[in-house]
Amino acid sequence: MRTRDAWLLVTGEPCLLCAKLIHHAGIQRVLVVAGGYVGENGCTYLVEHGVEVVQVEGPQDPRA
């Protein structure tokens, strides 16, 4: 499946390794559920490498 210029919706912030995989897959925009599942922050890496990161509303982490 082609991923270049695709959008990705994630229920929590991706870890650094996942962020690198997202970037190298050519994904252009990542929609991150604000307050969703808590994890390591790869969003900084994505932004620094030209991937647009957008916070959206969605399901919350029940552990919080």
N, C-alpha and C positions, 0 to 999 in steps of 0.2 A: 504494500500500500504506500502510496506517495505521501510524504509528510512535509516536504518543502512548502513553506508559506501556510501551513495548517495552523489551526487554533487548537489548544488543549485546555480542558477543564479539569482541575484537580481539587479534591476536597480538603487539602491541606498543603502547606508550603513544602515544596520538594527538598529533599536533602541535596547536598552538593553534588554527589555522584549522579543523581537523577537529573539535576539541573544541567550538568555537562552533557548527558545523553540527549536531553531535550534540545539543547543548543545545537549539538552536532547533527541532530536529525533534521534541522532546518525549520523547526517550528517557529513561527513569527510572533505569536501571541499566546500567553498563558493566563487563563482566568483562574484565580485562586479564591476559594471560599474564605472570606474574612471570618476569623474565629473558628474555622473548621478544625479538622484534626490537627493536633499540635505535632510539629516535627522540626527537623533541622531546617534552617533557612538557606535555601539556594536561590532565593529571589534576587539577592544582591548580585550574584554571579550572572544570572540571566540578564538583568538590566545592564550590567557592565559590558555584556557581549551583544547588545542590540536587540534583545528579545523584549517585547512589550509585556509588562506584568500588570494585570488589572484585578483589583479586589472586587468580588461580587458577594451577594448574600446567598446563603445556602444552609444546609444542615450543620449543626454545631456538634463539637466533640462531646459525647455524653460523659466522658471521664472528667471534664472540667467542672 
